[in-house]
Amino acid sequence: MRRAHGPRLKIVAMLRNPADRLWSAYFSYAQFRGQYGEGEAGMRAYFDEQSAGFNLCVQDYDRRTCAMRLESLGQKFQEIFYHCDQLVKTMYSVFVEEYILAFGRPQLLLLRSEDYMDPAKTSGAVLTGSLPACLCVCVCVCV
C-alpha cells in the first residue's frame, strides 16, 4: 500500500472490544453454532476449544507466529475448527505491530469503536483533526 499510495498514506483502524467482537462473530456465523451449539453454553465450548488450540500452538511457537500462521504449522493445528480464526482476529496487538513496522506509527490512527459510536464523545472531530487532507485507506478490523 505504501508503494502504491506514497508516504502520505494514513491508515485508520477501528478496533472493537475483543470480547464483544468474538461474541458477535460466534452468533453471526452459523458454522460455529452448528459445531458447538446455541446460546452461552455453545459459546463457552467454542471459546474453550479455540483457546486450548491456540495455547497448544504457543507452547511450540511465539504468539505472533501462531496468530499469523497457525494452520501452516502442522496437522494438529489444521484440525482445529476454523483454525482459531475468530480468536486470532481479536489479537489486535499482533496486527497493529505489523502495521507499525510496515508503515510507521505516525501513519496509523487507532480508534475504539466504542468511542466512535458514543455520541457523547467526539471521535469524528478527532478523526477529522488528526488526519490531513490526503488519501485515506480504512482498515476495519471489526465485525
N, CA, C and O atoms as CSV, one atom per row, in Angstrom:
chain,resi,resn,atom,element,x,y,z
A,1,MET,N,N,0.813,-1.185,0.000
A,1,MET,CA,C,0.000,0.000,0.000
A,1,MET,C,C,0.861,1.256,0.000
A,1,MET,O,O,0.549,2.226,-0.691
A,2,ARG,N,N,1.926,1.240,0.760
A,2,ARG,CA,C,2.767,2.428,0.832
A,2,ARG,C,C,3.360,2.754,-0.531
A,2,ARG,O,O,3.435,3.920,-0.918
A,3,ARG,N,N,3.775,1.739,-1.247
A,3,ARG,CA,C,4.351,1.963,-2.570
A,3,ARG,C,C,3.302,2.526,-3.528
A,3,ARG,O,O,3.606,3.405,-4.335
A,4,ALA,N,N,2.091,2.031,-3.443
A,4,ALA,CA,C,1.032,2.472,-4.342
A,4,ALA,C,C,0.522,3.866,-4.002
A,4,ALA,O,O,0.181,4.635,-4.902
A,5,HIS,N,N,0.465,4.202,-2.714
A,5,HIS,CA,C,-0.158,5.456,-2.296
A,5,HIS,C,C,0.823,6.507,-1.786
A,5,HIS,O,O,0.430,7.645,-1.532
A,6,GLY,N,N,2.080,6.143,-1.636
A,6,GLY,CA,C,3.077,7.121,-1.248
A,6,GLY,C,C,3.202,7.322,0.251
A,6,GLY,O,O,2.489,6.693,1.033
A,7,PRO,N,N,4.109,8.199,0.647
A,7,PRO,CA,C,4.425,8.390,2.071
A,7,PRO,C,C,3.325,9.100,2.863
A,7,PRO,O,O,3.353,9.105,4.094
A,8,ARG,N,N,2.364,9.696,2.167
A,8,ARG,CA,C,1.292,10.397,2.890
A,8,ARG,C,C,0.133,9.470,3.252
A,8,ARG,O,O,-0.869,9.922,3.805
A,9,LEU,N,N,0.259,8.215,2.955
A,9,LEU,CA,C,-0.782,7.244,3.280
A,9,LEU,C,C,-1.082,7.269,4.770
A,9,LEU,O,O,-0.164,7.225,5.589
A,10,LYS,N,N,-2.333,7.337,5.122
A,10,LYS,CA,C,-2.780,7.258,6.508
A,10,LYS,C,C,-3.725,6.073,6.619
A,10,LYS,O,O,-4.589,5.880,5.763
A,11,ILE,N,N,-3.566,5.296,7.651
A,11,ILE,CA,C,-4.411,4.128,7.873
A,11,ILE,C,C,-5.225,4.368,9.135
A,11,ILE,O,O,-4.681,4.683,10.194
A,12,VAL,N,N,-6.517,4.215,9.007
A,12,VAL,CA,C,-7.417,4.347,10.136
A,12,VAL,C,C,-7.940,2.953,10.456
A,12,VAL,O,O,-8.558,2.307,9.610
A,13,ALA,N,N,-7.698,2.501,11.655
A,13,ALA,CA,C,-8.165,1.181,12.078
A,13,ALA,C,C,-9.142,1.356,13.235
A,13,ALA,O,O,-8.826,1.979,14.248
A,14,MET,N,N,-10.321,0.799,13.062
A,14,MET,CA,C,-11.314,0.851,14.126
A,14,MET,C,C,-11.306,-0.502,14.832
A,14,MET,O,O,-11.574,-1.537,14.223
A,15,LEU,N,N,-10.999,-0.475,16.098
A,15,LEU,CA,C,-10.869,-1.692,16.885
A,15,LEU,C,C,-12.065,-1.836,17.819
A,15,LEU,O,O,-12.436,-0.905,18.535
A,16,ARG,N,N,-12.642,-2.999,17.791
A,16,ARG,CA,C,-13.790,-3.281,18.639
A,16,ARG,C,C,-13.327,-4.030,19.879
A,16,ARG,O,O,-12.314,-4.729,19.836
A,17,ASN,N,N,-14.049,-3.895,20.978
A,17,ASN,CA,C,-13.735,-4.659,22.180
A,17,ASN,C,C,-13.591,-6.129,21.768
A,17,ASN,O,O,-14.528,-6.706,21.216
A,18,PRO,N,N,-12.431,-6.739,22.030
A,18,PRO,CA,C,-12.196,-8.107,21.555
A,18,PRO,C,C,-13.239,-9.127,22.023
A,18,PRO,O,O,-13.625,-10.010,21.258
A,19,ALA,N,N,-13.696,-9.010,23.271
A,19,ALA,CA,C,-14.704,-9.952,23.776
A,19,ALA,C,C,-16.021,-9.770,23.037
A,19,ALA,O,O,-16.669,-10.751,22.674
A,20,ASP,N,N,-16.423,-8.523,22.813
A,20,ASP,CA,C,-17.655,-8.257,22.064
A,20,ASP,C,C,-17.535,-8.755,20.637
A,20,ASP,O,O,-18.486,-9.303,20.079
A,21,ARG,N,N,-16.357,-8.563,20.048
A,21,ARG,CA,C,-16.138,-8.989,18.680
A,21,ARG,C,C,-16.260,-10.508,18.544
A,21,ARG,O,O,-16.898,-11.010,17.620
A,22,LEU,N,N,-15.642,-11.224,19.474
A,22,LEU,CA,C,-15.684,-12.684,19.428
A,22,LEU,C,C,-17.110,-13.193,19.661
A,22,LEU,O,O,-17.557,-14.116,18.981
A,23,TRP,N,N,-17.813,-12.600,20.606
A,23,TRP,CA,C,-19.207,-12.967,20.889
A,23,TRP,C,C,-20.065,-12.761,19.641
A,23,TRP,O,O,-20.837,-13.639,19.255
A,24,SER,N,N,-19.924,-11.618,19.032
A,24,SER,CA,C,-20.694,-11.293,17.829
A,24,SER,C,C,-20.378,-12.252,16.689
A,24,SER,O,O,-21.284,-12.704,15.988
A,25,ALA,N,N,-19.106,-12.564,16.499
A,25,ALA,CA,C,-18.714,-13.492,15.445
A,25,ALA,C,C,-19.330,-14.870,15.669
A,25,ALA,O,O,-19.813,-15.504,14.731
A,26,TYR,N,N,-19.309,-15.325,16.919
A,26,TYR,CA,C,-19.872,-16.642,17.217
A,26,TYR,C,C,-21.343,-16.713,16.807
A,26,TYR,O,O,-21.772,-17.682,16.181
A,27,PHE,N,N,-22.098,-15.700,17.158
A,27,PHE,CA,C,-23.529,-15.733,16.872
A,27,PHE,C,C,-23.863,-15.279,15.458
A,27,PHE,O,O,-25.004,-15.433,15.023
A,28,SER,N,N,-22.903,-14.727,14.735
A,28,SER,CA,C,-23.137,-14.289,13.355
A,28,SER,C,C,-22.867,-15.394,12.337
A,28,SER,O,O,-23.472,-15.400,11.265
A,29,TYR,N,N,-21.981,-16.315,12.649
A,29,TYR,CA,C,-21.594,-17.359,11.705
A,29,TYR,C,C,-22.183,-18.701,12.136
A,29,TYR,O,O,-21.841,-19.231,13.194
A,30,ALA,N,N,-23.057,-19.231,11.316
A,30,ALA,CA,C,-23.801,-20.446,11.649
A,30,ALA,C,C,-22.905,-21.660,11.884
A,30,ALA,O,O,-23.268,-22.554,12.648
A,31,GLN,N,N,-21.739,-21.701,11.237
A,31,GLN,CA,C,-20.877,-22.881,11.395
A,31,GLN,C,C,-20.428,-23.062,12.846
A,31,GLN,O,O,-20.216,-24.193,13.284
A,32,PHE,N,N,-20.283,-21.992,13.580
A,32,PHE,CA,C,-19.858,-22.122,14.979
A,32,PHE,C,C,-20.993,-22.676,15.839
A,32,PHE,O,O,-20.784,-23.583,16.644
A,33,ARG,N,N,-22.180,-22.130,15.664
A,33,ARG,CA,C,-23.329,-22.637,16.426
A,33,ARG,C,C,-23.651,-24.075,16.020
A,33,ARG,O,O,-24.064,-24.881,16.853
A,34,GLY,N,N,-23.460,-24.390,14.742
A,34,GLY,CA,C,-23.690,-25.756,14.280
A,34,GLY,C,C,-22.724,-26.756,14.907
A,34,GLY,O,O,-23.095,-27.898,15.176
A,35,GLN,N,N,-21.504,-26.333,15.137
A,35,GLN,CA,C,-20.478,-27.202,15.719
A,35,GLN,C,C,-20.581,-27.290,17.242
A,35,GLN,O,O,-20.420,-28.367,17.815
A,36,TYR,N,N,-20.849,-26.159,17.896
A,36,TYR,CA,C,-20.765,-26.102,19.354
A,36,TYR,C,C,-22.100,-25.934,20.064
A,36,TYR,O,O,-22.189,-26.148,21.273
A,37,GLY,N,N,-23.132,-25.555,19.331
A,37,GLY,CA,C,-24.442,-25.395,19.933
A,37,GLY,C,C,-24.831,-23.935,20.107
A,37,GLY,O,O,-24.010,-23.025,19.994
A,38,GLU,N,N,-26.105,-23.750,20.384
A,38,GLU,CA,C,-26.663,-22.405,20.562
A,38,GLU,C,C,-26.391,-21.887,21.972
A,38,GLU,O,O,-26.052,-22.655,22.872
A,39,GLY,N,N,-26.541,-20.600,22.148
A,39,GLY,CA,C,-26.522,-19.995,23.473
A,39,GLY,C,C,-25.148,-19.894,24.098
A,39,GLY,O,O,-24.122,-20.158,23.471
A,40,GLU,N,N,-25.171,-19.501,25.357
A,40,GLU,CA,C,-23.929,-19.269,26.087
A,40,GLU,C,C,-23.100,-20.538,26.254
A,40,GLU,O,O,-21.871,-20.481,26.233
A,41,ALA,N,N,-23.759,-21.678,26.419
A,41,ALA,CA,C,-23.018,-22.938,26.586
A,41,ALA,C,C,-22.222,-23.265,25.326
A,41,ALA,O,O,-21.080,-23.720,25.401
A,42,GLY,N,N,-22.831,-23.032,24.178
A,42,GLY,CA,C,-22.131,-23.252,22.913
A,42,GLY,C,C,-20.960,-22.299,22.757
A,42,GLY,O,O,-19.870,-22.698,22.346
A,43,MET,N,N,-21.192,-21.043,23.087
A,43,MET,CA,C,-20.124,-20.045,23.006
A,43,MET,C,C,-18.975,-20.420,23.932
A,43,MET,O,O,-17.807,-20.285,23.568
A,44,ARG,N,N,-19.306,-20.889,25.122
A,44,ARG,CA,C,-18.270,-21.286,26.092
A,44,ARG,C,C,-17.460,-22.467,25.570
A,44,ARG,O,O,-16.234,-22.479,25.682
A,45,ALA,N,N,-18.147,-23.468,24.994
A,45,ALA,CA,C,-17.454,-24.629,24.429
A,45,ALA,C,C,-16.535,-24.207,23.286
A,45,ALA,O,O,-15.406,-24.684,23.169
A,46,TYR,N,N,-17.035,-23.309,22.449
A,46,TYR,CA,C,-16.253,-22.778,21.331
A,46,TYR,C,C,-14.999,-22.069,21.849
A,46,TYR,O,O,-13.887,-22.351,21.402
A,47,PHE,N,N,-15.190,-21.152,22.790
A,47,PHE,CA,C,-14.065,-20.391,23.309
A,47,PHE,C,C,-13.040,-21.311,23.976
A,47,PHE,O,O,-11.836,-21.154,23.772
A,48,ASP,N,N,-13.515,-22.263,24.765
A,48,ASP,CA,C,-12.599,-23.178,25.450
A,48,ASP,C,C,-11.761,-23.977,24.451
A,48,ASP,O,O,-10.551,-24.114,24.631
A,49,GLU,N,N,-12.393,-24.506,23.400
A,49,GLU,CA,C,-11.663,-25.305,22.410
A,49,GLU,C,C,-10.688,-24.445,21.608
A,49,GLU,O,O,-9.545,-24.840,21.381
A,50,GLN,N,N,-11.143,-23.273,21.182
A,50,GLN,CA,C,-10.282,-22.387,20.399
A,50,GLN,C,C,-9.090,-21.906,21.228
A,50,GLN,O,O,-7.964,-21.863,20.732
A,51,SER,N,N,-9.335,-21.548,22.479
A,51,SER,CA,C,-8.251,-21.099,23.357
A,51,SER,C,C,-7.250,-22.216,23.606
A,51,SER,O,O,-6.040,-21.992,23.577
A,52,ALA,N,N,-7.754,-23.416,23.849
A,52,ALA,CA,C,-6.860,-24.556,24.080
A,52,ALA,C,C,-6.012,-24.828,22.837
A,52,ALA,O,O,-4.817,-25.099,22.947
A,53,GLY,N,N,-6.626,-24.755,21.666
A,53,GLY,CA,C,-5.878,-24.972,20.430
A,53,GLY,C,C,-4.800,-23.927,20.220
A,53,GLY,O,O,-3.674,-24.253,19.845
A,54,PHE,N,N,-5.144,-22.676,20.461
A,54,PHE,CA,C,-4.152,-21.615,20.297
A,54,PHE,C,C,-3.048,-21.749,21.339
A,54,PHE,O,O,-1.872,-21.577,21.019
A,55,ASN,N,N,-3.411,-22.054,22.579
A,55,ASN,CA,C,-2.404,-22.221,23.634
A,55,ASN,C,C,-1.488,-23.402,23.353
A,55,ASN,O,O,-0.316,-23.380,23.730
A,56,LEU,N,N,-2.002,-24.422,22.702
A,56,LEU,CA,C,-1.168,-25.553,22.281
A,56,LEU,C,C,-0.093,-25.061,21.308
A,56,LEU,O,O,1.063,-25.474,21.393
A,57,CYS,N,N,-0.474,-24.198,20.406
A,57,CYS,CA,C,0.482,-23.631,19.458
A,57,CYS,C,C,1.540,-22.800,20.172
A,57,CYS,O,O,2.727,-22.890,19.858
A,58,VAL,N,N,1.107,-21.996,21.130
A,58,VAL,CA,C,2.031,-21.105,21.848
A,58,VAL,C,C,3.048,-21.889,22.681
A,58,VAL,O,O,4.085,-21.342,23.057
A,59,GLN,N,N,2.768,-23.143,22.970
A,59,GLN,CA,C,3.752,-23.974,23.660
A,59,GLN,C,C,4.958,-24.259,22.768
A,59,GLN,O,O,6.066,-24.464,23.264
A,60,ASP,N,N,4.741,-24.270,21.443
A,60,ASP,CA,C,5.816,-24.574,20.498
A,60,ASP,C,C,6.356,-23.352,19.762
A,60,ASP,O,O,7.503,-23.352,19.315
A,61,TYR,N,N,5.535,-22.315,19.635
A,61,TYR,CA,C,5.898,-21.130,18.843
A,61,TYR,C,C,5.521,-19.875,19.620
A,61,TYR,O,O,4.802,-19.945,20.617
A,62,ASP,N,N,6.010,-18.728,19.157
A,62,ASP,CA,C,5.623,-17.478,19.801
A,62,ASP,C,C,4.217,-17.078,19.345
A,62,ASP,O,O,3.701,-17.590,18.351
A,63,ARG,N,N,3.611,-16.154,20.093
A,63,ARG,CA,C,2.226,-15.726,19.853
A,63,ARG,C,C,2.042,-15.166,18.444
A,63,ARG,O,O,1.045,-15.469,17.790
A,64,ARG,N,N,2.978,-14.364,17.972
A,64,ARG,CA,C,2.889,-13.773,16.639
A,64,ARG,C,C,2.855,-14.855,15.567
A,64,ARG,O,O,2.015,-14.817,14.668
A,65,THR,N,N,3.760,-15.811,15.660
A,65,THR,CA,C,3.807,-16.894,14.672
A,65,THR,C,C,2.497,-17.671,14.676
A,65,THR,O,O,1.976,-18.013,13.615
A,66,CYS,N,N,1.967,-17.950,15.854
A,66,CYS,CA,C,0.701,-18.685,15.932
A,66,CYS,C,C,-0.442,-17.872,15.333
A,66,CYS,O,O,-1.285,-18.420,14.622
A,67,ALA,N,N,-0.479,-16.580,15.611
A,67,ALA,CA,C,-1.551,-15.740,15.079
A,67,ALA,C,C,-1.463,-15.610,13.562
A,67,ALA,O,O,-2.485,-15.614,12.877
A,68,MET,N,N,-0.264,-15.497,13.046
A,68,MET,CA,C,-0.092,-15.259,11.618
A,68,MET,C,C,-0.125,-16.535,10.773
A,68,MET,O,O,-0.505,-16.489,9.603
A,69,ARG,N,N,0.270,-17.678,11.356
A,69,ARG,CA,C,0.486,-18.860,10.515
A,69,ARG,C,C,-0.046,-20.160,11.112
A,69,ARG,O,O,0.430,-21.236,10.751
A,70,LEU,N,N,-1.003,-20.085,12.000
A,70,LEU,CA,C,-1.447,-21.258,12.755
A,70,LEU,C,C,-1.648,-22.504,11.895
A,70,LEU,O,O,-1.045,-23.545,12.156
A,71,GLU,N,N,-2.489,-22.398,10.879
A,71,GLU,CA,C,-2.833,-23.601,10.114
A,71,GLU,C,C,-1.672,-24.152,9.292
A,71,GLU,O,O,-1.728,-25.294,8.836
A,72,SER,N,N,-0.618,-23.356,9.096
A,72,SER,CA,C,0.530,-23.848,8.328
A,72,SER,C,C,1.597,-24.479,9.212
A,72,SER,O,O,2.633,-24.915,8.709
A,73,LEU,N,N,1.365,-24.535,10.503
A,73,LEU,CA,C,2.384,-25.020,11.436
A,73,LEU,C,C,2.284,-26.511,11.730
A,73,LEU,O,O,3.048,-27.030,12.544
A,74,GLY,N,N,1.380,-27.187,11.098
A,74,GLY,CA,C,1.292,-28.629,11.295
A,74,GLY,C,C,-0.135,-29.135,11.295
A,74,GLY,O,O,-1.093,-28.374,11.437
A,75,GLN,N,N,-0.245,-30.428,11.134
A,75,GLN,CA,C,-1.554,-31.071,11.026
A,75,GLN,C,C,-2.433,-30.838,12.253
A,75,GLN,O,O,-3.635,-30.613,12.115
A,76,LYS,N,N,-1.856,-30.888,13.437
A,76,LYS,CA,C,-2.676,-30.730,14.642
A,76,LYS,C,C,-3.321,-29.351,14.694
A,76,LYS,O,O,-4.386,-29.192,15.292
A,77,PHE,N,N,-2.697,-28.361,14.081
A,77,PHE,CA,C,-3.285,-27.023,14.054
A,77,PHE,C,C,-4.277,-26.871,12.904
A,77,PHE,O,O,-5.231,-26.099,13.001
A,78,GLN,N,N,-4.054,-27.604,11.823
A,78,GLN,CA,C,-5.012,-27.592,10.717
A,78,GLN,C,C,-6.337,-28.201,11.139
A,78,GLN,O,O,-7.386,-27.852,10.598
A,79,GLU,N,N,-6.293,-29.104,12.098
A,79,GLU,CA,C,-7.502,-29.808,12.524
A,79,GLU,C,C,-8.352,-29.003,13.515
A,79,GLU,O,O,-9.481,-29.394,13.813
A,80,ILE,N,N,-7.830,-27.894,14.022
A,80,ILE,CA,C,-8.620,-27.048,14.919
A,80,ILE,C,C,-9.724,-26.413,14.090
A,80,ILE,O,O,-9.466,-25.865,13.019
A,81,PHE,N,N,-10.938,-26.486,14.579
A,81,PHE,CA,C,-12.098,-25.975,13.849
A,81,PHE,C,C,-11.876,-24.516,13.441
A,81,PHE,O,O,-11.731,-23.639,14.292
A,82,TYR,N,N,-11.852,-24.275,12.153
A,82,TYR,CA,C,-11.627,-22.952,11.561
A,82,TYR,C,C,-10.328,-22.292,12.025
A,82,TYR,O,O,-10.211,-21.068,11.988
A,83,HIS,N,N,-9.372,-23.075,12.451
A,83,HIS,CA,C,-8.013,-22.614,12.763
A,83,HIS,C,C,-7.970,-21.428,13.734
A,83,HIS,O,O,-7.093,-20.572,13.627
A,84,CYS,N,N,-8.898,-21.378,14.659
A,84,CYS,CA,C,-8.957,-20.295,15.658
A,84,CYS,C,C,-9.082,-18.922,15.005
A,84,CYS,O,O,-8.666,-17.923,15.592
A,85,ASP,N,N,-9.645,-18.858,13.808
A,85,ASP,CA,C,-9.627,-17.607,13.051
A,85,ASP,C,C,-10.275,-16.436,13.780
A,85,ASP,O,O,-9.727,-15.334,13.774
A,86,GLN,N,N,-11.418,-16.646,14.401
A,86,GLN,CA,C,-12.079,-15.529,15.078
A,86,GLN,C,C,-11.344,-15.135,16.353
A,86,GLN,O,O,-11.297,-13.955,16.700
A,87,LEU,N,N,-10.781,-16.091,17.039
A,87,LEU,CA,C,-9.977,-15.780,18.220
A,87,LEU,C,C,-8.749,-14.965,17.815
A,87,LEU,O,O,-8.420,-13.969,18.460
A,88,VAL,N,N,-8.082,-15.385,16.757
A,88,VAL,CA,C,-6.901,-14.678,16.261
A,88,VAL,C,C,-7.252,-13.249,15.850
A,88,VAL,O,O,-6.462,-12.331,16.073
A,89,LYS,N,N,-8.412,-13.053,15.259
A,89,LYS,CA,C,-8.806,-11.710,14.817
A,89,LYS,C,C,-9.006,-10.747,15.979
A,89,LYS,O,O,-9.063,-9.536,15.768
A,90,THR,N,N,-9.114,-11.258,17.194
A,90,THR,CA,C,-9.236,-10.374,18.363
A,90,THR,C,C,-7.872,-9.974,18.918
A,90,THR,O,O,-7.801,-9.167,19.845
A,91,MET,N,N,-6.810,-10.511,18.380
A,91,MET,CA,C,-5.453,-10.249,18.878
A,91,MET,C,C,-4.867,-9.036,18.171
A,91,MET,O,O,-3.889,-9.143,17.430
A,92,TYR,N,N,-5.471,-7.896,18.407
A,92,TYR,CA,C,-5.105,-6.675,17.687
A,92,TYR,C,C,-3.629,-6.325,17.823
A,92,TYR,O,O,-3.020,-5.838,16.871
A,93,SER,N,N,-3.060,-6.564,18.973
A,93,SER,CA,C,-1.675,-6.134,19.192
A,93,SER,C,C,-0.722,-6.755,18.175
A,93,SER,O,O,0.235,-6.109,17.748
A,94,VAL,N,N,-0.974,-7.989,17.790
A,94,VAL,CA,C,-0.124,-8.647,16.798
A,94,VAL,C,C,-0.200,-7.907,15.461
A,94,VAL,O,O,0.826,-7.647,14.832
A,95,PHE,N,N,-1.391,-7.577,15.040
A,95,PHE,CA,C,-1.573,-6.971,13.731
A,95,PHE,C,C,-1.214,-5.490,13.725
A,95,PHE,O,O,-0.687,-4.987,12.733
A,96,VAL,N,N,-1.488,-4.796,14.803
A,96,VAL,CA,C,-1.105,-3.385,14.897
A,96,VAL,C,C,0.417,-3.270,14.823
A,96,VAL,O,O,0.943,-2.375,14.162
A,97,GLU,N,N,1.108,-4.160,15.489
A,97,GLU,CA,C,2.569,-4.150,15.434
A,97,GLU,C,C,3.058,-4.326,13.991
A,97,GLU,O,O,4.017,-3.673,13.577
A,98,GLU,N,N,2.413,-5.190,13.241
A,98,GLU,CA,C,2.784,-5.392,11.835
A,98,GLU,C,C,2.577,-4.117,11.017
A,98,GLU,O,O,3.423,-3.754,10.200
A,99,TYR,N,N,1.454,-3.444,11.240
A,99,TYR,CA,C,1.180,-2.193,10.532
A,99,TYR,C,C,2.195,-1.116,10.907
A,99,TYR,O,O,2.638,-0.356,10.045
A,100,ILE,N,N,2.564,-1.045,12.177
A,100,ILE,CA,C,3.557,-0.059,12.604
A,100,ILE,C,C,4.896,-0.342,11.938
A,100,ILE,O,O,5.562,0.580,11.468
A,101,LEU,N,N,5.292,-1.601,11.895
A,101,LEU,CA,C,6.555,-1.953,11.239
A,101,LEU,C,C,6.528,-1.620,9.751
A,101,LEU,O,O,7.526,-1.163,9.195
A,102,ALA,N,N,5.397,-1.848,9.116
A,102,ALA,CA,C,5.298,-1.634,7.671
A,102,ALA,C,C,5.144,-0.163,7.295
A,102,ALA,O,O,5.706,0.276,6.292
A,103,PHE,N,N,4.394,0.602,8.083
A,103,PHE,CA,C,4.034,1.958,7.671
A,103,PHE,C,C,4.545,3.052,8.599
A,103,PHE,O,O,4.597,4.218,8.209
A,104,GLY,N,N,4.922,2.688,9.827
A,104,GLY,CA,C,5.345,3.684,10.804
A,104,GLY,C,C,4.179,4.134,11.674
A,104,GLY,O,O,3.049,4.233,11.196
A,105,ARG,N,N,4.442,4.400,12.921
A,105,ARG,CA,C,3.386,4.771,13.867
A,105,ARG,C,C,2.640,6.046,13.473
A,105,ARG,O,O,1.423,6.108,13.646
A,106,PRO,N,N,3.327,7.066,12.948
A,106,PRO,CA,C,2.594,8.294,12.595
A,106,PRO,C,C,1.545,8.100,11.496
A,106,PRO,O,O,0.642,8.924,11.354
A,107,GLN,N,N,1.655,7.040,10.735
A,107,GLN,CA,C,0.718,6.806,9.639
A,107,GLN,C,C,-0.535,6.068,10.091
A,107,GLN,O,O,-1.455,5.872,9.297
A,108,LEU,N,N,-0.583,5.664,11.332
A,108,LEU,CA,C,-1.654,4.803,11.819
A,108,LEU,C,C,-2.466,5.517,12.899
A,108,LEU,O,O,-1.916,5.997,13.890
A,109,LEU,N,N,-3.769,5.578,12.692
A,109,LEU,CA,C,-4.680,6.115,13.696
A,109,LEU,C,C,-5.592,4.988,14.155
A,109,LEU,O,O,-6.315,4.401,13.351
A,110,LEU,N,N,-5.557,4.686,15.441
A,110,LEU,CA,C,-6.396,3.636,16.016
A,110,LEU,C,C,-7.583,4.277,16.722
A,110,LEU,O,O,-7.419,5.188,17.535
A,111,LEU,N,N,-8.757,3.800,16.409
A,111,LEU,CA,C,-9.978,4.266,17.063
A,111,LEU,C,C,-10.672,3.082,17.697
A,111,LEU,O,O,-10.751,2.009,17.098
A,112,ARG,N,N,-11.172,3.266,18.893
A,112,ARG,CA,C,-12.002,2.236,19.520
A,112,ARG,C,C,-13.424,2.439,19.014
A,112,ARG,O,O,-13.938,3.558,19.034
A,113,SER,N,N,-14.055,1.376,18.566
A,113,SER,CA,C,-15.415,1.508,18.035
A,113,SER,C,C,-16.372,2.030,19.102
A,113,SER,O,O,-17.321,2.750,18.794
A,114,GLU,N,N,-16.115,1.658,20.370
A,114,GLU,CA,C,-16.973,2.135,21.450
A,114,GLU,C,C,-16.939,3.665,21.538
A,114,GLU,O,O,-17.962,4.304,21.784
A,115,ASP,N,N,-15.763,4.236,21.335
A,115,ASP,CA,C,-15.634,5.691,21.373
A,115,ASP,C,C,-16.279,6.322,20.144
A,115,ASP,O,O,-16.976,7.332,20.241
A,116,TYR,N,N,-16.039,5.718,19.003
A,116,TYR,CA,C,-16.561,6.272,17.751
A,116,TYR,C,C,-18.087,6.284,17.738
A,116,TYR,O,O,-18.692,7.217,17.209
A,117,MET,N,N,-18.709,5.270,18.307
A,117,MET,CA,C,-20.163,5.144,18.269
A,117,MET,C,C,-20.857,5.838,19.439
A,117,MET,O,O,-22.086,5.897,19.483
A,118,ASP,N,N,-20.087,6.358,20.378
A,118,ASP,CA,C,-20.665,7.051,21.525
A,118,ASP,C,C,-20.895,8.512,21.155
A,118,ASP,O,O,-19.932,9.248,20.937
A,119,PRO,N,N,-22.163,8.948,21.080
A,119,PRO,CA,C,-22.432,10.329,20.671
A,119,PRO,C,C,-21.872,11.370,21.637
A,119,PRO,O,O,-21.692,12.529,21.264
A,120,ALA,N,N,-21.597,10.967,22.869
A,120,ALA,CA,C,-21.055,11.907,23.842
A,120,ALA,C,C,-19.569,12.197,23.596
A,120,ALA,O,O,-19.018,13.157,24.134
A,121,LYS,N,N,-18.940,11.369,22.789
A,121,LYS,CA,C,-17.522,11.560,22.501
A,121,LYS,C,C,-17.367,12.177,21.116
A,121,LYS,O,O,-18.296,12.140,20.309
A,122,THR,N,N,-16.223,12.730,20.849
A,122,THR,CA,C,-16.034,13.463,19.603
A,122,THR,C,C,-15.061,12.756,18.674
A,122,THR,O,O,-14.159,13.389,18.125
A,123,SER,N,N,-15.229,11.466,18.492
A,123,SER,CA,C,-14.308,10.734,17.630
A,123,SER,C,C,-14.296,11.288,16.216
A,123,SER,O,O,-13.247,11.327,15.574
A,124,GLY,N,N,-15.449,11.716,15.728
A,124,GLY,CA,C,-15.486,12.285,14.384
A,124,GLY,C,C,-14.597,13.500,14.284
A,124,GLY,O,O,-13.882,13.670,13.296
A,125,ALA,N,N,-14.634,14.347,15.296
A,125,ALA,CA,C,-13.776,15.534,15.317
A,125,ALA,C,C,-12.312,15.135,15.455
A,125,ALA,O,O,-11.435,15.714,14.814
A,126,VAL,N,N,-12.061,14.136,16.303
A,126,VAL,CA,C,-10.690,13.664,16.466
A,126,VAL,C,C,-10.177,13.126,15.146
A,126,VAL,O,O,-9.047,13.411,14.751
A,127,LEU,N,N,-11.005,12.348,14.460
A,127,LEU,CA,C,-10.605,11.773,13.176
A,127,LEU,C,C,-10.314,12.877,12.177
A,127,LEU,O,O,-9.281,12.848,11.509
A,128,THR,N,N,-11.203,13.844,12.066
A,128,THR,CA,C,-11.023,14.927,11.116
A,128,THR,C,C,-9.780,15.742,11.455
A,128,THR,O,O,-9.003,16.094,10.567
A,129,GLY,N,N,-9.595,16.038,12.728
A,129,GLY,CA,C,-8.461,16.849,13.133
A,129,GLY,C,C,-7.130,16.130,13.087
A,129,GLY,O,O,-6.084,16.772,12.988
A,130,SER,N,N,-7.148,14.819,13.158
A,130,SER,CA,C,-5.903,14.062,13.230
A,130,SER,C,C,-5.300,13.761,11.879
A,130,SER,O,O,-4.097,13.523,11.776
A,131,LEU,N,N,-6.099,13.768,10.860
A,131,LEU,CA,C,-5.593,13.397,9.550
A,131,LEU,C,C,-5.617,14.590,8.603
A,131,LEU,O,O,-6.645,15.254,8.468
A,132,PRO,N,N,-4.518,14.862,7.961
A,132,PRO,CA,C,-4.542,15.935,6.965
A,132,PRO,C,C,-5.360,15.498,5.762
A,132,PRO,O,O,-5.634,14.311,5.583
A,133,ALA,N,N,-5.745,16.452,4.948
A,133,ALA,CA,C,-6.493,16.131,3.738
A,133,ALA,C,C,-5.573,15.348,2.813
A,133,ALA,O,O,-4.669,15.917,2.202
A,134,CYS,N,N,-5.795,14.080,2.715
A,134,CYS,CA,C,-4.963,13.226,1.873
A,134,CYS,C,C,-5.723,11.929,1.631
A,134,CYS,O,O,-6.837,11.748,2.124
A,135,LEU,N,N,-5.132,11.063,0.895
A,135,LEU,CA,C,-5.722,9.766,0.640
A,135,LEU,C,C,-5.751,8.961,1.927
A,135,LEU,O,O,-4.721,8.830,2.588
A,136,CYS,N,N,-6.885,8.428,2.293
A,136,CYS,CA,C,-7.011,7.596,3.489
A,136,CYS,C,C,-7.490,6.220,3.094
A,136,CYS,O,O,-8.405,6.090,2.281
A,137,VAL,N,N,-6.892,5.204,3.651
A,137,VAL,CA,C,-7.329,3.832,3.449
A,137,VAL,C,C,-7.802,3.336,4.802
A,137,VAL,O,O,-7.034,3.328,5.764
A,138,CYS,N,N,-9.044,2.928,4.885
A,138,CYS,CA,C,-9.579,2.446,6.146
A,138,CYS,C,C,-9.380,0.950,6.258
A,138,CYS,O,O,-9.714,0.201,5.341
A,139,VAL,N,N,-8.848,0.527,7.355
A,139,VAL,CA,C,-8.688,-0.883,7.658
A,139,VAL,C,C,-9.581,-1.157,8.855
A,139,VAL,O,O,-9.240,-0.793,9.981
A,140,CYS,N,N,-10.702,-1.785,8.627
A,140,CYS,CA,C,-11.614,-2.072,9.721
A,140,CYS,C,C,-11.400,-3.500,10.167
A,140,CYS,O,O,-11.557,-4.438,9.385
A,141,VAL,N,N,-11.049,-3.656,11.402
A,141,VAL,CA,C,-10.822,-4.988,11.955
A,141,VAL,C,C,-11.894,-5.272,12.986
A,141,VAL,O,O,-11.610,-5.712,14.100
A,142,CYS,N,N,-13.126,-5.012,12.597
A,142,CYS,CA,C,-14.248,-5.260,13.485
A,142,CYS,C,C,-15.345,-5.947,12.698
A,142,CYS,O,O,-15.369,-5.896,11.468
A,143,VAL,N,N,-16.235,-6.578,13.402
A,143,VAL,CA,C,-17.339,-7.287,12.752
A,143,VAL,C,C,-18.452,-6.318,12.488
A,143,VAL,O,O,-19.488,-6.701,11.944
